[in-house]
Amino acid sequence: MIVLGAGIVGVSAAYAAQQRGLSVILLDRREPGSETSYGNSGVLSSGSILPLNKPALWSMLPKYLSNQHPALRWDPAWAVRNVGWLARFLANAIPSRTRPRADALHSLSVATLKLHREWIVQADAGHRIRETGWLKVWRSDGSAAAKAEQAFLAGYGIGSELLDRQAISALEPNLLPVYTTALLHSDTASVDSPGEVVKAYARMFAGIGGQIRQAEITAIVPEGDGWRVLLPAGELTARHVVVALGPWSADLLRPLGYQVPMAFERGYHQHFQPTLPRSLRRPIHDLEGGFVLTPMEQGIRLTTGVELTGRDAPSSFAQLDAALPLARGVLEFGEAVGEPWRGARPTLPDSLPMIGPAPRHPGLWLSFGHQHIGFTTGPASGVAIAAMIAGAAPPFDTSAFSPARYL
Ligand SMILES: Cc1cc2nc3c(=O)[nH]c(=O)nc-3n(C[C@H](O)[C@H](O)[C@H](O)COP(=O)(O)OP(=O)(O)OC[C@H]3O[C@@H](n4cnc5c(N)ncnc54)[C@H](O)[C@@H]3O)c2cc1C
């Protein structure tokens, strides 16, 4: 079996399949965990089960349409070209289509957090996980929104704590007193280097006999009852192929007749020198500022909200530029470290990943489209794909993630 893509999703599928006794090659043009799975905020979230296209999106739309809100910027030319995707995305933001998606993402999240907590220790990376939750913070009075979110999470048995200004200071003493309300997602964890965690999982895969190869994949071609994976110098063959190429997944599937409706919620990060000991203990998500600040191995990582545009369109640092003074107003930190990073959250119109068989090609398996929570949900996606390939039952109900809903 060959897994295409060594982000968190591909590494997890490779490890889970090798554990099942399959002989697996993991293929990527870069080292494991070097792209989207490197640059994210490192939150292992139990409660991110309401996607961006939820009913509350409608009340935010006027602000978003002005293209001034730091949480979401969009490129009008891209919107015109992708009006069909946008219409499908918005059509899902109604209550009757939101609850089933939250249910599905909740099952996936429960299964995946259990795996991360086991794997990270087995991979000798247990020192990277912090069981300190993550904090959503409001500048203006956010108590109604925080209470509503708390009630919603409680409906799924997901723990959270409502905090006022004083309680926020007690929890994060180095935050300046800017925030009036916070919701601590207490069942959530985070890591200090998502890229290193993926590398550790890849080493764990190699440790049980998995093979890791570095090469550009140029095409996948069905042949007999298996697959040829074409590389610049030669090819590999296997009975099963898993496409786990994150934001690049649609490219290799187009020649096979699959039009994957994927859009790219791009985001940026920049690291800054921490002013020790005045740092953070957990990631904080400033909802009105539209950014996340999280303590990482490389320093304080500032990540931005969503930029809807082409995957490979030139970078615009407007959101980072807008977030930086706001971030400096809540935490003391030093100069920038290294260059800004850009990545693309791969998103399908219902904000659910595809996890399952390609409808018209036996032996072709798809696992991509994990939007904002792919670092969290990679392990369970991988375990589910490996189970399906082995003809066993996945650890959660995968029907909502069936590729056949779009392909
Ligand atoms: C700013 C930002 C913040 C985020 N924060 C969080 C968070 O806190 N928590 C969370 O759970 N999720 C978060 N996410 C989302 C998460 O990072 C992604 O959903 C996840 O990393 C996707 O993983 P993947 O394995 O599908 O893709 P990737 O990690 O991008 O892996 C795809 C791999 O395919 C390889 N590849 C592509 N094409 C080819 C080819 N032709 N040949 C060879 N190799 C190829 C690439 O090199 C890459 O390694 C965030 C995303 C962003 C952008």
The ligand as an SDF file (V2000), in Angstrom:
LIG
                    3D

 53 58  0  0  0  0  0  0  0  0999 V2000
   -3.1190   28.9480   10.1290 C   0  0  0  0  0  0  0  0  0  0  0  0
   -3.6570   27.5670   10.4030 C   0  0  0  0  0  0  0  0  0  0  0  0
   -3.9250   27.1960   11.7110 C   0  0  0  0  0  0  0  0  0  0  0  0
   -4.4310   25.9070   11.9840 C   0  0  0  0  0  0  0  0  0  0  0  0
   -4.6060   25.5150   13.2870 N   0  0  0  0  0  0  0  0  0  0  0  0
   -5.0350   24.2460   13.5720 C   0  0  0  0  0  0  0  0  0  0  0  0
   -5.1150   23.8020   14.9190 C   0  0  0  0  0  0  0  0  0  0  0  0
   -4.7690   24.5140   15.8530 O   0  0  0  0  0  0  0  0  0  0  0  0
   -5.5920   22.5320   15.1560 N   0  0  0  0  0  0  0  0  0  0  0  0
   -5.9460   21.7000   14.1230 C   0  0  0  0  0  0  0  0  0  0  0  0
   -6.4090   20.5920   14.3970 O   0  0  0  0  0  0  0  0  0  0  0  0
   -5.8140   22.0770   12.8220 N   0  0  0  0  0  0  0  0  0  0  0  0
   -5.3560   23.3360   12.5210 C   0  0  0  0  0  0  0  0  0  0  0  0
   -5.2340   23.7250   11.2200 N   0  0  0  0  0  0  0  0  0  0  0  0
   -5.6150   22.8120   10.1430 C   0  0  0  0  0  0  0  0  0  0  0  0
   -4.5780   21.7280    9.9080 C   0  0  0  0  0  0  0  0  0  0  0  0
   -3.2880   22.2880    9.9000 O   0  0  0  0  0  0  0  0  0  0  0  0
   -4.8450   21.0240    8.5630 C   0  0  0  0  0  0  0  0  0  0  0  0
   -6.1970   20.6510    8.4680 O   0  0  0  0  0  0  0  0  0  0  0  0
   -3.9710   19.7610    8.4580 C   0  0  0  0  0  0  0  0  0  0  0  0
   -2.6300   20.0660    8.7290 O   0  0  0  0  0  0  0  0  0  0  0  0
   -4.0980   19.0980    7.0910 C   0  0  0  0  0  0  0  0  0  0  0  0
   -3.2200   18.0040    7.0990 O   0  0  0  0  0  0  0  0  0  0  0  0
   -2.9510   17.1460    5.7800 P   0  0  0  0  0  0  0  0  0  0  0  0
   -2.0940   16.0230    6.1750 O   0  0  0  0  0  0  0  0  0  0  0  0
   -4.2640   16.8790    5.1290 O   0  0  0  0  0  0  0  0  0  0  0  0
   -2.1810   18.1760    4.8030 O   0  0  0  0  0  0  0  0  0  0  0  0
   -0.6450   18.6180    4.7660 P   0  0  0  0  0  0  0  0  0  0  0  0
   -0.0720   18.7160    6.1230 O   0  0  0  0  0  0  0  0  0  0  0  0
   -0.5670   19.8470    3.9100 O   0  0  0  0  0  0  0  0  0  0  0  0
    0.0700   17.4210    4.0260 O   0  0  0  0  0  0  0  0  0  0  0  0
   -0.0340   17.2220    2.6340 C   0  0  0  0  0  0  0  0  0  0  0  0
    1.3070   16.7250    2.1370 C   0  0  0  0  0  0  0  0  0  0  0  0
    1.1910   16.3990    0.7430 O   0  0  0  0  0  0  0  0  0  0  0  0
    2.4370   16.6680    0.1480 C   0  0  0  0  0  0  0  0  0  0  0  0
    2.2540   16.7900   -1.3050 N   0  0  0  0  0  0  0  0  0  0  0  0
    1.3110   17.5270   -1.9390 C   0  0  0  0  0  0  0  0  0  0  0  0
    1.3850   17.3440   -3.2580 N   0  0  0  0  0  0  0  0  0  0  0  0
    2.4110   16.4680   -3.4850 C   0  0  0  0  0  0  0  0  0  0  0  0
    2.9760   15.8670   -4.6520 C   0  0  0  0  0  0  0  0  0  0  0  0
    2.5000   16.1300   -5.8800 N   0  0  0  0  0  0  0  0  0  0  0  0
    4.0060   15.0240   -4.5030 N   0  0  0  0  0  0  0  0  0  0  0  0
    4.5090   14.7320   -3.2620 C   0  0  0  0  0  0  0  0  0  0  0  0
    3.9890   15.2540   -2.1300 N   0  0  0  0  0  0  0  0  0  0  0  0
    2.9620   16.1170   -2.2350 C   0  0  0  0  0  0  0  0  0  0  0  0
    2.9100   17.9450    0.8080 C   0  0  0  0  0  0  0  0  0  0  0  0
    4.3180   18.1050    0.6980 O   0  0  0  0  0  0  0  0  0  0  0  0
    2.4060   17.7500    2.2490 C   0  0  0  0  0  0  0  0  0  0  0  0
    3.4330   17.2520    3.0990 O   0  0  0  0  0  0  0  0  0  0  0  0
   -4.7110   25.0170   10.9120 C   0  0  0  0  0  0  0  0  0  0  0  0
   -4.4190   25.3830    9.5940 C   0  0  0  0  0  0  0  0  0  0  0  0
   -3.8790   26.6440    9.3360 C   0  0  0  0  0  0  0  0  0  0  0  0
   -3.5360   27.0090    7.9220 C   0  0  0  0  0  0  0  0  0  0  0  0
  1  2  1  0
  2  3  1  0
  2 52  2  0
  3  4  2  0
  4  5  1  0
  4 50  1  0
  5  6  2  0
  6  7  1  0
  6 13  1  0
  7  8  2  0
  7  9  1  0
  9 10  1  0
 10 11  2  0
 10 12  1  0
 12 13  2  0
 13 14  1  0
 14 15  1  0
 14 50  1  0
 15 16  1  0
 16 17  1  0
 16 18  1  0
 18 19  1  0
 18 20  1  0
 20 21  1  0
 20 22  1  0
 22 23  1  0
 23 24  1  0
 24 25  2  0
 24 26  1  0
 24 27  1  0
 27 28  1  0
 28 29  2  0
 28 30  1  0
 28 31  1  0
 31 32  1  0
 32 33  1  0
 33 34  1  0
 33 48  1  0
 34 35  1  0
 35 36  1  0
 35 46  1  0
 36 37  1  0
 36 45  1  0
 37 38  2  0
 38 39  1  0
 39 40  1  0
 39 45  2  0
 40 41  1  0
 40 42  2  0
 42 43  1  0
 43 44  2  0
 44 45  1  0
 46 47  1  0
 46 48  1  0
 48 49  1  0
 50 51  2  0
 51 52  1  0
 52 53  1  0
M  END
$$$$
